[in-house]
Amino acid sequence: MGNLYFVLLLLFWFGMLLLVPCLCQNDSDDANVYIVALRQVPSSHYDSELRSVGNGFKYDDSRRTQFQKPRFGNITKKDKRYDISGVHDSLLKKVLKGEKYLKLYSYHYLINGFAVLVTQDQAKKLSRSSEVSNVILDFSVRTATTHTPQFLGLPQGAWSQEGGFETAGEGVVIGFVDTGIDPTHPSFSDKHGHPYPVPAHYSGICEVTRDFPSDSCNRKLVGARHFAASAITRGIFNSTQDYASPLDGDGHGTHTASVAAGNHGIPVIVAGNHFGNASGMAPRSHIAVYKALYKRFGGFAADVVAAIDQAAQDGVDIISLSITPNRRPPGIATFFNPIDMALLSAVRAGIFVVQAAGNTGPSPMSMSSFSPWIFTVGAASHDRTYSNSIFLGSNVTVPGVGLAPGTDGNKIYKLIHAHHALNNDTTVADDMYVGECQDASKFNKDLVQGNLLICSYSIRFVLGTSTIKQASETAKNLSAAGVVFYMDPFVIQYQLNPVPMNMPGIIIASTNDSKILMQYYNSSLEIDAVTKRIVKFGAVASICGGLKANYKNAAPKVMYYSARGPDPEDSLPHQADILKPNLLAPGNSIWAAWSYHGTDSAEFQGENFAIMSGTSMAAPHVAGLAALIRQKFPNFSPAAVGSALSTTTSSYDRNGGPIMAQRSYASPDLNQSPATPFDMGSGFVNATAALNPGLIFDTGYDDYMSFLCAINGSAPVVLNYTGQNCLLYNSTVNGPDLNLPSITLSNLNQSRVVQRTIQNIAGNETYSVGWSAPYGVSIKVSPTHFSIANGDRQVLSVFFNATINSSVASFGRIGLFGNQGHVVNIPLSVIAKISYNITS
C-alpha cells in the first residue's frame, strides 16, 4: 500500500511538471491559480448528523465518525458527496471546451469548489457559468516550551484535573496547517508513556515518500500530508529544497506541533547545553500534519484551503494555524476570503479553530486574523529570561544576550578586534565584511589564540547571510577563549532571540552598550606614534555566561510585535464590532522541538530544539489547552471551548499589577502602558480555570451566517461562498448581537442595549454582577443578581449610554461573581461615542 502510494505520488508530481509549462508557455502569460466555488453545497452539509450547535453544546462525535468512514469503502456514483471531483471535471470540460487548464484540487468537504490554473479570460468564462458562484484569485500567506507549562500552572492545575500529564489530551486530534514535521523527533514518538490507540474518529492517512517513510506516523503522529499544487504551478517549488512530502524543511511546523502536543519530559539539549525538559500543553493528544507552507516562499491560499478541507474530512478536533495572509482581504468585509470561509464550515463541523494574530504590531488595527468564528491569539512574554553580561577591565559590566557558557572562573582575557587580528594576506579594504568573523582563514591564529575575539553584528546577521554559528566556529578554530559581538550602529533596535553558542560568548544587543565596549577597547590600545601600528592590546574582560535562566521577570506583557485590534472589517478600514485578539498566550522566547532539516534559523540548524518568538508560538499553546477542554467536555461546541478560555483569563501580571503592552519596536520595555482589550483581548490565558468556567457563552453556525448576512450588500457574497440564501437567516444580527464573551461597539450612537445569554455547566450557583464602564459611557446590567441551576440559561441585558462625544476608544469590564468561586470576565470596548445633543 505504501509503495503504491509512493508511485502514484511520483506520477502526480511528474504530471504536474509536464503540464504546467505547457499551459504557461503555449497559451498565455497571464495564467494564474483561481479558487472556484460552486453553488451546490459541500459534502459536509449533506451530513444530517452534523447540526448547528447554537442552541446547545452537543454534537454526536460517534455519528461524525460514521460519516467519514465511507471514504475507505466502496463509493458509488450515486453518492453525490463522493463524486464531487467528477462534477468539477465535467464542469471544466463543458465551460472551457477543449482549452488547456490544470485543475489542482477538488474541495468537497468544507466548500464545494476547486483550484485551477487558467488564464484571466478562462476565469471569466467560469464566473459566467450558472453552476459557479465565485471565482477568486489565489493569494499568498506566511508563517506569523520547557517552562511555559509551569508558568501556566499545568502540572498542579489542568494536568492534575485530567489525571496527570500521562493522559492530558488523550483522544483529541490537533491538526496543524504549517510547514510540516520532523517525524524522527522524540517529541512525537508513541513509545513515550503507556500505549494508546489512534482515536477511532480520525481517518487520515500518512503520506509516504522517500524522505517520509512508512514508519514516520504512529499512534502519536496519526496523519501527515503535504499540499503544494499552487506553488508548483508558479514554478517556485523545488522538490529537493522544499521537500515534496510532509517533512519539515523549515522548522516552524515542528516547533508549533510540539508546543501544543509534544511529549512530556523531553530533554532540551542545544549546543551541548541542557536547558531543561520540554512538554506540550496537551502531551498525550494526537498530531495530524497538513503541510502547506514552505521556507523559501511561504504558501498560497489554494494549498491552505486544500489542507483545511482535508483536515476537516479526516476528523481532527482542533485546527491550529500559525499563519496569516500577506495582505488584508479585499471586498466588502475581511471575513469573506477563502480561508476564513473554509474555517467557518470547519466550525460548523464541530472543529475548534485557533489562529495566530500576526506579527504586525504594535500599531492599531494591525490584526491579521479577522472572523468571529476563529479564535485569535496574541503573544505575551512569560517570566523566564536569559541574560548574559561581560565584565570589562574598566570595572563596567555591559549586558547582552547569548545562550553561552562564561569564561573560566575569575580569569580575565585580552580583547582583540577582528580587524586587528587579520593575517598578512587580508585587509579590511579587500573584505569589508571580515569583521563579522565568518572565515577563520582570514585571521592570524597567534593573535587570537587564548583571547576574546570581538566581531561586528551587522545587518547581514539579520538577513541570514552571516551567522553567529559560523562566527563562533571561526573563533573556535582560532582557539579563542571566547567571542564578543557588538552591534553595528546601522542595526537599530533589533530585537534578538537568545542565540546558542558552543563556546563562551555574548552579543551586546544595544548600540549604546556596544559604544561603551568599543570606547573602552579603543582607549586601551597602545599605538606606535611613528608606524601607527598597535603595540599592545590593553583591554581585558571576562564573560559571565548566559545559560542560567532568570525567573524574576514581571510577566506577562504584550509583546511589541503582537498584532493589535480593533478588528478591521474591510480594507478601508472600518472597525468591526468583534474583539480581536481573543486572548494572550506565551509567545516570546519559547523552547520547542526543531526539525533536524530546518533552515528557518541558521543558529539552530542541526539542533533538536530551538527558542523562537512570535504569535506563531502563542497559537499552539491555546490549541493544546483547547485539547484539554475538549477532553473534559467532549460535547462542547467550538464557541463553548472559546468561551471557557476567554471568560477565565487574567488581566494582571505575576506581581499583581495590570498587564503591560509594549508600544514600540524601538526600546519596547521603555515604551509600554497598561494593555487594553485591543492589545490582549480578554486577558492572559488561565489553563486551570478554563477547565472549570462555570458559565458558557455559546454561538453556532446559524448565528455566524446571520452576522454575515447583516453586512450591507453581503447577500450575493454569502450565496457565492456558502450556497445559502440570506433570506433564510436573521439579517439584523450585527457584531454586538453575536453571543460572544465580549462586547465591542465601534459606534455607540447615543444608546444601545446588548444582550448576552449564558448557560451554567457547573452546579447550582448564585451570581452577583459588577462592572466598570468605559470612559464617556454609562452602563447598567440587568439583572444584578441571579441564581442559575446546572444546564439553565440566563439572559443579561447591558444598557450603554454615551455621555460624551468622542472618537477615542475606551474600555471597561463586566464581572460575574459566583458564590461557588466562579468568576466570569466580559471585556467592553467602545470606540466612537455620540451623546445626546443638549440645547437650552
DRENMARPA-668206 format. One record per residue: x, y, z of N, C-alpha, C in turn. Coordinates in steps of 0.2 Angstrom, whole numbers, plus 5000, padded with zeros to 4 digits. Layout:
N
XYZXYZXYZ
...
This chain:
840
500449945000500050005000500450065000
500950065004501450125005501850134998
502050084995502450084989502050114983
501350084983500950104978500850184978
500650204985500550274986501150314983
501750294985502350324983502450334975
502250284972502250284965501750334962
501150324965500650374962500850444963
501150454969501350524971501850554966
502350504964502850524959502550544952
502050504951501750514944501350584944
501050594950500650654950501150714950
501650714953502150774953502450774946
502650724943502950724936502450754931
501750734932501250754928501150834929
501250854935501250924936501750964933
502350934933502950974930502850974922
502550924919502450914912501950964910
501350974914500851014912500851084912
501251104918501251174919501651214914
502251194912502551234907502151234900
501751184899501351184893500851234893
500551244898499951294899500351364898
500851374903501151444903501451464897
501751424893502151444888501751444881
501251404880500951394874500351434874
499951454879499351484879499351554881
499651574887499551644889500051654894
500351714895500751734900500351754906
499751764906499351784912499051734916
499251664915498951614919499051624926
498551614930498551614937498151564940
498251554947497851504950497251544953
496651514952496051544954495651484959
495351514964494951464968494251474966
493851424963493251424961492751394965
492251424967491751394972491051384968
490751334969490151314965489551324970
488951334967488351344970488151294975
488251234972488051174976488451164983
488051154988488351154995488851094995
489351095000489951045000489650985004
490050935004489850865006489650875014
490050915018489950915025489150945026
488950975022488251005023487750945022
487950895018487450835017487350795024
487850805028487850765034487350785039
486750755039486250775044486450765051
486950725052487150715059487550775062
487850815058488150875060487650935060
487450965066486951015066487251075070
486851125069487051185072487151175080
487651205083487751195090487551265093
487251305090487051375093486551365099
486151315099485651305104485851265110
486451245110486751195115487451175113
487751135117488451115117488551055113
488051015111488150945109488150935102
488650895100488650865093488850795094
488650745091488750675092489350655088
489950645092490550635089490550565085
490150515088490150455085489850455078
489350495078489050495071489450535066
489850585068490350615064490850565061
491050515066491550465064491250425058
490550405059490250355054490250395047
490150455047490050495041490750495037
491350495041491950495037492150425035
491950375038492250305036492150285029
491550305026491450285019492050295014
492450345016493050365011493550305010
493450255015493950205014493550145011
492850145010492550095007492350105000
491850064997491750074990491250134989
491450184985491050244984490750234977
490050234977489750234971489550304968
489450304962489250374958488650394961
488250354964487550384966487650424972
488250414976488350464982488650524979
488250574979488550644976489050674980
489050654987489550684991490250664989
490350604986490950574985491150584977
490650604973490850614966490950684964
491050734969491050804968491650814963
492250774964492850784959492650774952
492250724951491950714944491550774941
491150804946490750854944491150914942
491650924946492150984944492450974937
492650914936493050894930492550904924
491950884925491450894919491250964918
491251004923491151074923491651114919
492251094921492851124917492851114910
492751044908492751024901492151064897
491551064901491051104897491151174896
491351204901491451284901492051304896
492651264897493251284893493351244887
492951194885492851164879493551154875
493951114877494551094874495151134875
495051194879495551234880496051204886
496651224886497051194891496951224898
497051184903496951214910497251164914
497351174921497651124925497251134932
496851084934496551084940496951054945
497051094951497551074956497251034962
496651064964496251024969495551024968
495150974970494450974971494350984979
493951034981493751044988493051024988
492950974993492250954993491950945000
492350945005492150935012491851005015
492251055015492051115018491751165013
492051165007491751205002491751164996
491251174991491151144985491551184980
492151164978492451204973493151174971
493551214967494151184965494651244964
495351224964495851274962496051254955
496151304951496351284944496751334941
497251314937497751364934497451374927
497151444926496851464920497051534918
496951554912497051624911496551664913
496651734913496051784915495451774911
495551764905494951754900494551694902
494951634904494551574906494251584913
494551624917494251634924493551674923
493551714918492951754917492451704914
492651664910492151614907491851574913
492251544917492051504923491551554927
491751614928491251654933490551664930
490551654923489851664920489451604920
489751554922489351484922488851494927
488251464926487651464931487851424937
488351374936488451324942488951354946
489351414944489851444948489651504952
489851504958489551554962490151614963
490751594963491351634965491951614962
492351664959493051644956493451694960
493951674963494451714967495151704965
495551754964496251744963496651724969
497051674968497451644974497851704977
498051694983498451744986498951714991
499451744993500051714997499851725004
500151685008500151685016500851675018
500951685025501551675028501551645035
502051625037502051605044502051665049
501751675052501651735058502051725064
504451225124504251275129504451235135
505051245137505251205143504951225149
504751295150504551325156503751345156
503551355150502851385150502251335153
502351275153501851235157501851255164
502451265167502451285174502251355175
502351405170502151465171501351475170
501051425166500351425166500051385171
500451355176500151315181499851245179
500151215174499851155171499951095176
500551085179500751025182500251015188
500151065192499751065198499051085197
498851105191498251135189497851085184
497851115178497451075172497651005171
498350995171498550925170498250875176
498350905182498050855188497350845187
496950895184496250885183496150825178
496650825173496550775168496850705169
497050695176497450635178498150635177
498450695176499150705176499350715168
500050725167500250735161500250675157
500250615160500250555157499550545152
499050575154498450565150498150635147
498550695148498250755146498150765139
497550765136497450775129497350715126
497350655129497250595125496550585122
496550565116495950555112495750615108
496150675108496050735105496550735099
496350755093496750765087496850835085
497450865085497550935083497850935076
497550965072497850975065498251035064
498851025062499251085061499351105053
499151165051499251185044499851225045
500451205043501051235044501651215039
502251205041502751195037502951115037
502551075040502751005041502950985047
503350935048503550905054504150855053
504550855058505150805058504950745062
504750695059504450635062504950595067
505550605066506050575070506150605077
505850665078505950695084505650665090
506050655096505750615101505050645104
504950715103504350745105503750715102
503850675096503250645093503250575093
503650545097503650465097503050445101
502850385099502250355103502550305108
503150295109503450255114503650285120
503350345121503450395127502850385131
502850345137502250335141501950275139
501350265142500950205141500650205134
500550145131500250135124499550165124
499450195118498750225117498550225110
497950215108497750205101497650265098
497650255091497350315087496650325088
496450385089495650395090495250365084
494750335086494350305081494050355076
493950415078493550465074494050495069
494650485069495150515065495250465059
495250485053495350435047495850465042
496250505044496850525040497350475038
497750495033498250445031498950475032
499450435032500150455032500450455025
500550515022500850515015501550485016
501750435011502350405011502750425005
503350455006503850475001504550455003
505050464999505750445000505950475006
505850535008506050565014505550575019
505050535018504550525024504250455024
504650415026504550335025503950315029
503750255028503150225030503050225038
503650225041503650215049503650285052
503550345048503550405051502950425055
502350395054501750405058501750355063
501350365068501250315074500650335077
500550315083499950325087499950405090
500550435090500550505092500450545086
500950535081500850575074500450535070
499750545070499250505067499150515059
499350575057499250585050499750635047
499850635041500350685038500250685030
500150745028500150765021500450825019
500550835012500850905010500450925004
500350995003499951024998500451084995
500551074989500951124985500851134978
500251114976500051124969500051194967
499851244971499851314968500551334968
500951314972501651334972502051304966
501851244964502151214959501951244952
501351264952501151304945501451364944
501751394949502051464949502851454947
503051384947503751374946504251394951
503951394957504451414963504551364968
504251304967504351244971504951204969
505351194973505951154972505851084977
505751034973505650974977506150944982
506750964980507350944984507450994990
507351064989507451104995506851114999
506251104996505651114999505351055002
505550994999505350935001504650924999
504550884994503850864992503550804996
503450825002503250775007503050815013
502750785019502650815025503250835029
503850815027504450835030504550905031
504750935037504851005038505551025037
505651065031506251085029506351155032
505951185036505951255039506151255046
505751215050505751205057505151235061
504851285058504251315061503651265063
503551225058502951175059503151125065
503751105065503951055071503951095077
504151155077504051195083503351205086
502951225082502251235084501851175086
502051115082501651055084501951035091
502551045093502751015099502551065105
502451135104502151175109501551155111
501051135106500451115108500351045111
500750995108500650925109501250885110
501850915110502450875111502450835117
502850775117502850735123503150765129
502950745135503250775141503950745143
504350795145504950775148505550755144
505550795138506050785133506650825134
507250805135507750845137507950895131
508050955133508151015128508951025129
509250995124510051005123510251035117
510551095117510651135112511451165113
511851155107512551175108512851135113
512651075115512951045121512751065128
512251105128512051135135511351115136
511151095142510551065144510151125147
509551135144509051195146508451175149
508451115152507851085155507451035151
506851015152506450965149505850995146
505650985140505151015136504450965137
503951005136503250975136502751015132
502350985128501751015125501251035130
500751075128500251095133499751035134
499650995129499250935130499750875127
500150845131500650805129500450735127
499850715128499550655126499050665120
498950725118498550725112498950705106
498550695100498750675094498850725089
499350715084499550765080499450745073
499050785069498950775062499250835058
499750825053500050875050499850885043
499750945041499450965034499951025031
500451005028501051045026500751085020
500751155021500551195016500951255015
501451265019501951325019502651295019
503051345016503751325014504251375016
504851355018505351405020505451465015
505551445008505851495003505251545001
504651525001504151564998503551575002
503451545008502851545012502351495009
501751525007501251475005500751515001
500151484999499651514995498951484997
498451524996497851514999497551444996
497651434990497351374987497651314990
498251314992498551254996498351255003
498251305006498051315013497251285013
496851315009496151285009496151215008
496551185003496551115002496751075009
497251105012497451075019496951075024
496551135024496051135029495451095028
495251085021494751045019494950975021
495550955020495750885021495750865029
495950915032496050905040495350895042
494850935040494150935042493850865040
493950845034493750775032494050725036
494650725038494950675042494750665049
494450725051494150715058494550745063
494950795062495350825068494850865072
495050875078494550905083494750985084
495350995082495651065083496051085077
496051145074496551165069496951225071
497551215071498051265073498351295067
498251365067498551405061499051455063
499651445063500151495064500351535058
499851545054499951585048499451635047
499651685043499151745042499251765034
498751805032498851825025499351875024
499651885018500151935017499852005016
499152005015498852075014498152065017
497752125018497152125021496652105015
496152055016495752035011495352095008
495352105001494852154998494152134999
493752184996493052164996492652205002
491952185002491552225007491752205014
492052145016492252135023492852085023
493252095028493852055028493651975029
493051965032492851895033492751855027
492651885022492451855015493151835012
493451785013494051765010494051685010
494351655006494351585005494551545012
495051565015495251535021494751545027
494551605028494051615034493451575032
493151575026492551545024492651465025
493251435023493351365024493351355032
493651395035493651385043492951395046
492551435043491851435045491451365045
491551335039491251275038491651215043
492251225044492551185049492251195056
492151255058491751265064491051235064
490751245059490051205058490151135059
490751105057490851035058491051015066
491151065070491251055077492051065078
492451095074493151095075493351165078
493651165083493951225086494551255082
494551315080495051345075495451395079
496051395079496551435083496951465077
497051535078497551565073497951625076
498551625074499051675077498751745074
498851795079498551865077498951895072
499651875071500051905067500651945070
501151955067501751995070501852065067
501252095066501252165063501152215068
501252205074501152255079501752305080
501652355084501152375089500652425086
500652435080500152495078499452465078
498952515080498252495080498052465073
497552425074497152395068497652355064
498152325067498652285063498452205063
497852195065497652125066497652085059
497952025059497951985053497451925053
497051925059496551865060495851905061
495351885057494851935057494151905060
493951845059493251825059493151805066
492451815068492251795075492251725076
492251675071492251605072492951575073
493451625072494151605073494451625080
494751585083495051605090495751635089
495851705090496451735088496851745094
497451735094497951735100498551785098
498551825103499151875103499751845108
500351875107500951845110501151895116
501251855122501451885128502151855130
502451895134503051865137502851815143
503351775145503251745152503851765156
503951725162504351755167505051735166
505251695161505951665161506251705156
506851735157507351765153508051735153
508451745148509151735149509551795148
509951805152510351865152511151845152
511551885149512251875149512551945150
513151945152513552005153514251995152
514652055151515352055150515652105155
516152085159516452125164517052155161
517152225160517652255157518252275162
518852275160519352295164519252365167
518852405164518752475167518252465173
518052405175517652395181516852415179
516752405172516052415170515752355167
515152335169514852275167514352295161
514352265156513952285150513452225149
512852235148512352175147512352155140
512152095139512052065132511652005133
511651965127511251905126511751855124
511451795124511851735121511851675126
511551625123511551555127512251525127
512651555131513351535130513651525137
514151485138514551475145514951545146
515151555152515551605153516351585153
516751635153517451615153517651585160
518251555160518451525166518551565172
518151545177518251575184518351645184
518851675188518951745189519451775184
519651725179520151755175519951805170
520351855168520251905163520651885157
520351905151520651895145520751955141
521251955137521352015132520852015127
520552075125520152085120520552105113
520352075108520652095101520052095096
520052155093519552165087519752125081
519252095077519452065071519852095066
519752165066520152205061520852205063
520952195069521652195072522052135072
521652085070521952015070521951975063
521952015058522051995051522751965050
522751915045523351895043523651945038
524251925036524651975031524251985024
523851935023523551925016522851965016
522651985021521952015022521952085024
521552125021521452195023520752205024
520552255027519852275028519652305021
520052335017519852365011519752305006
520052245007519952195002519252155004
519152155011518552115013518152165018
517652205016517352245020516952215026
516852145025516452105030516852065034
517452075034517952025038517852035045
517552095047517452105054516852065057
516552025053515951985055516251915057
516851905056517151835058516851775055
516751775048516451715045516951675042
517651685042518151645039518751645043
518951595046519551585050520151595046
520151585040520751585036520951665035
520551705037520751775036521151805042
521251765047521451795053522151755055
522551795060523151775062523051735069
523051665069522851625075523351645081
523951665080524351685085524151745089
523851785085523551845089522851835093
522451785090521851775093521851725098
522351675098522351615102522351635110
521851615114521851625121521551695123
521351735118521051795119520251795117
519951855118519251865117519251905110
518951865105518851895098518251945098
518352005096517752055095517552055088
516952035087516652035080516052085079
515952105073515352155072514752115070
514152135073513552115072513152165067
513152145061512952195056512252175053
512052205048511352195045511352125042
511952105040512052035037511851985041
511851985048511651935053510851935053
510551995052509852005052509551965046
509951975040509751945034509851875033
510351845038510551775037511151765033
511451815030512051805026512651785030
512651815036513151795041512851765047
513151725051512851695057513251695063
512951695068513351685075513651615075
513351565072513651505072514251495069
514351525063514951525059515451575062
515251625065515751665069516051635075
515651595078515851555084516351505082
516151475076516651415073517251445071
517251515069517951545067518351555073
518051585079518351595085518651525088
518251475087518451405090519051385086
519051395079519651365075520251405076
520151465079520751515080520951505088
520651455091520751445098520651505103
520151545101520051605105519751575112
519751615117519451605123518751615123
518551655119517851675118517651725112
517051735111516951785106516451835108
516551895106516151955109515851995102
515152005102514852035096514652105099
514852155095514552225097514052245091
513552285092513052295087513252355083
513252335076513452385071512952445072
513152505072512652565073512152565068
512252535062511652535057511152485059
511252445063510752395066510352425072
509852465070509552505075508952465079
509052455085508552425090508252365087
508752325085508552255083508452205089
507852175089507752135095507952065094
508452035098508751975097508451925101
508251865098508151805102508851775105
508751745111509451715114509651665109
510351675107510651635102511151585106
511151515104511551475107512251475104
512751465108513451465106513851405110
514251375106514651315109515251335112
515351395114515951425117515751485121
516151515126516051575129515951625124
515351665125515251715120514651765123
514551815119514051865121513951915115
513251935114513051985109512852045113
513152095112512952165115512452195111
511752185113511252195108511052275107
511352315112511152385112511752425109
511552465104512152505101512452555106
512052575111512352625116512852585120
512652515122513152475126513752455122
513652445115514152425111514652485110
514452545111514952605111515352605117
515052585123515452585129516052535128
515852475125516352425124516952445120
516752475114517252495109517652555111
517352605115517652655118518252635123
518052585127518552555132519052525128
518852485123519352445119519852495115
519652545112520052585108520452635113
520252655118520652695123521152655126
521152585126521652545129522152525124
522152535118522652515113523252565114
523852535114524452575113524652565106
524752625103524952635096525552675095
526052645091526652675090526552745086
526852795088526752855086526952865078
527552825077527852835070527452785065
527452725067527252675062526452665062
526152695067525452685068525152615069
525652575071525452505072525252495080
524852445081524652435088525252395091
525452415097526052385100525752345106
525152365109524952325114524152335115
523852275116523152275117522952275124
522752325127522652335134522052325137
521552315133520852305135520752225137
520452215143520352145146519652145148
519452085148518752065150518651995152
518051985155517851915156517051915155
516851855152516151845150515851805156
515251835158514951805164514551735162
514251735156513851675153513151685154
512751655149512051665149511651605149
511951545152511551485151511051475157
511051515162510651515168510051555167
509451525167508851565166508651605173
508351665171508151705177507351705177
507051695183506351695183506051755187
506351805187506151865191505851915187
505751905180505451955176504751965177
504452025177503752045178503452015171
502951975172502651945166501851925168
501451915163501551935156501552005154
501852015148501652085145501552075137
501252115134501052105127501752125123
501952085119502552095115502452145110
502952185108502852245103502652215096
502852155094502652135088501952105087
501652085093500952055093500452105090
500052085085499652125081499052145086
498852205084498352235089497652255085
497152255089496452275087496452355086
495852385085495252345083495252305077
494852255077494752215071494552255065
494952255059494752285053494152245050
493652285048493052255045493152245037
493552295035493652295027494352335026
494452345020495152365018495152445018
494652475020494652555021495152585026
495152565032494752505035494252535040
493652505041493152525046493352475052
493152495058493252445063492652395064
492752335065492252285066492052285073
491452265074491152255081491352185084
491952165083492252105085492852115089
492952085095493552095099494152055096
494652085094495252045092495852075095
496352045098496351965098495851945103
495751875104495351845109495651845116
496351825116496651825122497451825120
497851825126498551815125498751745128
499351725125499651665127500451675127
500851635130501551645129501751635122
502151685120502451685113503151705112
503451725117504151755117504651705120
505151695116505751655119505451585121
505151555116504851485118505351435115
505551385120505951325118505451275115
505551245110505151185107505551155102
505251095100505651055095505851085089
506351065086506551095079506751035075
506651045068506750995063507550995062
507750935062508450925060508650955053
508150955049508250985042508051065042
507851085047507551155047508151205046
507951255041508351305039508151375041
507551385045507251445046507751495050
508151455055508551495059509251455058
509751495055510451465054510751445061
510551485066510851475073510651405076
510051385074509851315077509851265072
510151275066510251225061510651165063
510251105063510551045065510451025072
510051075076509951065083509251025083
509050995089508450965090507951015093
508151065096507651115099507951185097
507451235097507551305096507151345100
507351405101507051455105506751515100
506151515100505851565095505351605098
505151665094504651715097504151725091
503551745093503051765088502351745090
501851775087501151745088501151675086
501551655081501551585079501651535085
502051555090502151515096501651525101
501251575101500651585106500051545104
499951545097499351505095499351435097
499851395096499851325098499851315105
500051365110499951355117499151345118
498751385114498051385115497751325112
498051305106497751245103497851185108
498451175112498551125116498051135122
497951195125497451205130496751185128
496551205122495951185120495851105119
496351075118496350995118496150975125
496451005130496250985137495550995139
495251055136494551075137494151025133
494351005127493950955123493950885126
494450875129494550805133494050805138
493950855142493550855148492850865146
492750915141492050925139491950905131
491950845130491950825123491350845119
490850865122490250895118490250975118
490751005120490751075119490751095112
490451145110490451175103491151215103
491351235097491951275096491851335100
491251375100491151435103491251425111
490951365113491051355120491751345123
492151315119492851305120493151375121
493051415116493251485116493051525122
492451515124492151555129492451535136
492651465137492951445143493651475143
493951475138494651505138494651585139
494151615136494151695136493851715143
493351685146493051715152493451705158
493951665158494351645164495051675164
495151725159495851755158495951795164
496651815165496851865170497051925166
496951985169497152055166497752075171
498052035175498552055179499152015178
499752045180500352015179500551975186
501151945186501351905192501451945198
501552005197501652055203501052085205
500452075202499852095204499652165201
500052185196499952255193499552235186
499352285182499052275176499552245171
499252205166499752185161499952245157
500552245155500852305151500852285144
500852335140500952315132501452365130
501952325126502452365123502252405117
502352465117502052515112502552535106
503152505106503652525101504152475100
504352465093504852425091505552445094
505652505094506252535097506252535105
506652505108506652505116505952495119
505752435117505052415119504852425127
505352405131505252405138505252475141
505452525137505452595139504852625136
504452595132503852625129503352575130
503052575136502452525137501952565142
501352535142500752565146500352505147
499852515151499352465153498952435147
498952375146498652345140497852355140
497552365134496852365133496652305130
495952295129495752235126495952235118
496152295115496352285109497052265108
497452265114498052235114498052155117
497652145121497652075125497052035124
496452065121495852035121495552025128
495351975130495051965137495551965142
496251945140496751945145497251885144
497651865149498051815148497751745150
497851695146497551635147497751605154
497151575157497251535163497051465162
497551425161497351355159496951315164
497051325170496751285175495951315176
495851375176495251405177494751385171
495151385165494751365159494451295159
494651255163494351185164493751185169
493651245172493051255176492751325176
492451335170492251405168491651425172
491251385174490651395177490051415172
490151465168489651495164489951495157
489551485151489751475145489351525140
489651555136489351595130489351555124
488851535121488851495115488551525109
488851515103488751535097488751485092
488351485087488351425082488351455075
488451405070488451425063487951475061
487351455063486751505060486851575063
487151585069487251645071487751685067
488351645065488851675061488551695054
488151655051487851665045487351725045
487051735051486551795052487051855052
487551855055488051905056488351925049
488551875045488751895038488251925034
487651895035487051925031486851995032
487052015039486852085041487352135038
487952115035488352165032488052195026
488052255025487752295020488052265013
487552245009487752215002488052145002
488052115007488352045008487951985005
487351995004486951935002487251894996
487451934991487651894985488351864987
488751894991489451864993489351804997
488851805002488651745006488451695002
488051704997487751654992488351624988
488851664986489351644982489851594986
489951614993490351574997490051505000
489451515002489151465006488551425002
488351454996487751424993487151434996
487151475001486551485006486251555005
485551555005485251625004485151655010
485351725010485251765017484551775019
484051755014483351755016483151705022
483651655022483451605027483751625034
484051685035484451705041484151775043
484251785050484051845053484651895051
484451945046484951995044485052055048
484752055054484852105059485352095064
485752035064486152015069486852055067
487052105070487652135070488152115074
488752135074489352105078489152105085
488952165088488752165095488252115097
487852095092487252045094487551975094
488051955092488351885092488451875100
488351815102488351795109489051785111
489551835110490251825112490351845119
490951815122491051835129491451905129
491251945125491552015125490952055121
491052125122490652175119491052225116
490952235109491352285106490852325102
490852395103490452445099490952495096
490952485089491352535085491052605085
490352605086490052665085489452665090
489452695095488952705100488552765099
488052765095487652825094487152835099
487252875104486852895110486752835114
486352785112486252725117486152665113
486252605117486152545114486052495120
485652445118485552385123485852325119
486352285123486652225120486452175125
486252115122486052055127486552005126
486651965131487151905131486751845135
486751785132486451735135487051685138
486951665144487451625147487151555149
487551505149487251445152487751415157
487451385162487851355168488051285166
488651275166488851205166489151175172
489051215178489351185184488751175188
488851175195488251165200487851225201
487351215204486851275206487351335209
487251395207487651445209487251515209
487451555213487151625213487751675212
487551715207488051765204487851835206
488351875207488251955208488651985202
488352035199488652065193488952135195
489552145193489952215194490152235188
490352295187490652325181491052385182
491452405177491752465177491652495169
491352555169491152575162491752615159
491752605152492252645148492152715149
492652755148492652825149492152855144
491752905146491252935142490652895140
490552835144489952795143489752775150
489052775151488752755157488452685155
488452635159488152565158487752545164
487352505163486952465168486852395165
486852345170486752275168486152255172
485752215169485152185172485152115170
485052065175484952085182485652095185
485652115191486252125195486452065199
485952025201486051965204485551915201
485851845201485451795198485651725201
485151685202485351615203485251565197
485651525196485651485190485751405191
485351365189485451295190485851265185
486151205186486551175181486151165174
486451185169486051175162485651235161
485451275165484951335164485351385161
484951435157485251495154484951555157
485351605157485151675159485351725154
484851775153484951825148485251885152
485751915150486051985153485852035148
485652095151485552155146485952205149
486352235144486852285145486652345142
486552405146486252465143486852515143
487052535137487552585135487252655134
487552705137487352775135487952815135
488052845129488652895128488552955132
489052975136488953035140489353095137
489853075132490253125129490353105122
490453155117490653145111491353135110
491553075107492253055107492453005102
492953015098493152965093493752915096
493952925102494452885106494152825109
494452765108494252705111494352705118
493852685122493852675129493652605131
493852585137493752515139493452505146
493052455147492852435153492752355154
492452335159492352265160491752245164
491452195163490952165167491152105170
491052095177491252035180490652005183
490551935183490051895186490451855191
490151865197490551835203490051785206
490251715206489851665208490051645216
489551625219489651615227490051545227
490151505222490551445222491251455219
491451525218492051535216492151555209
491651545205491751555198491751635197
492251655192492251725190492251725183
491851765180491751775173491851845171
492351855166492551915164492351935157
492051995156491752015149492052085148
492552085143492852155142492352195137
492452255139491952305135492452355131
492252365125492652415121492152455117
492252525118491852565114492252615111
492252625104492652675100492352735099
491952745094491652815093491052825098
490952875101490352895106490052955104
489352955102488953015101488453025106
488453075110488053085115487453125113
486953135117486353175115486553245115
486253285110486353355110485953385115
486253425119485853465124485753535122
485153565121485053635120484653665125
484753725126484453765131483753785129
